Amino acid sequence: MVTLRPKEVRCEADPRTDEALCEINCPVCRRVVYAKTTHAGVKIIQAAGAVGIEGLVPFELLERRSGPPLLWDEILDMLADLDATLYPQAELANQRYAGMPRTGDAPEDAPTRTQ
């Protein structure tokens, strides 16, 4: 249990639901901690002096989880695959856009201009 001033709390409401997140920097463990609240909770906390969360808000923390938990072996396999791929984002982009025509390429049935 820690005691904080309202200005040490950052809150943001999820526009899609009635849920919201509060973010603090824990003075004991020095980690960023998120707590779930509601839109009404955010209004009360902000009226006391809290500010909004800057940047991207991790609303995925509010999502309901389904399915079995990840196993350590699955996580280690994924990390090993990422280490073995120099630019994993490029590999994903290549897979995604492999079937799309490149910009500047004329379609095969487009008329050609000759001089």
N, C-alpha and C positions, 0 to 999 in steps of 0.2 A: 504494500500500500504506500503510495506517495501522495504528497500534497503539492498542487500546482496552482499558479496564478492563471486567470483566464487568458492572459496574453501569451502564455506558454503553450496554449492548446490551439491547434489548427483543425477546422472542421469543414466538411463539404458534403452536401446532400446529393444522392444519386438521382438524376432527373427522371429516370425510368421507373423508380420504385419509391416506397416511403422510407427506405433505409438510407443511412448516412454513415460516414466514417469520421472519426476524430484521430488526429495524429499528434503524438507528443515525442519529445526527446527525453527518455527516462533519465532522471538525475542519478539513479543508483547504478544501472547497468550500462548507461550511455548508448543504448540502442533506440532506434525509432520504433515506437509501439503504436499499433492501430487498435481502436476500440469501436465497436459497432454501436450506432445510436439511430435515432429517427430524425425526420425533418423538423419536428417540434423540438427535439433535443438540441439540434443545431441552432435553431432560432434563440433558444434560451441561453446557450453557451456563447453565441456571438453577441447577444445583448449584454452579456457580462464582460465582453471585451476580447473574445477569441477572434481570430482572423481565419480566412479561407486557406485551403491547402494550395500552394503554388505549384504550377506545372501539372503533369499528368497525375490524376488521382487513381489509385489502384482499386477501382470498384470491383474488380474480379475477386477481391477478398470477400465480398459479400455473396458471391455466387454459391448456390447449393451444390454440394459435391455428390457425385454418384459413382458407382463402380468401386472396384477394390482399390485399396491404397497402392501406391507404387512401391515396388520392392527395391532394396538397395542394389541388387544386381542389375535391374533395369536402368537405374540412374547411372551406375558406373558404366554400363554399356553405352548409354547415350553420350556421356562425357568422353569416353574413348573414341566414339565416332566423330565427335566434334573436334577432338585433338588431331584426328587423322585427316580432317578436311581443312585445307588452308583457308578457304573463304566460304564457309557454309551458306552465307546469305546469297552468294553468287550461284552456288549450286542449286538452291531453291528457286532463284529467279530463272535460271536456265531451264529447269524442269517446267516452270509455270508458263514461260513464254516461248517454248520450243516450237510449238505449232503455229505461232502467230507470224504474219509477214513482218519483215523488218521495215522500219521507216525509210522511205526513199525508194524502196523496191517497187517497181511497177507490176501490177497484176499481169499474169500470163496473157490474158485476152485484151489487154490495153493496146490501143493503136500506137505504133512507133513513128517517130518523125525522122525522115531522111532528108538530106540536102542534096 
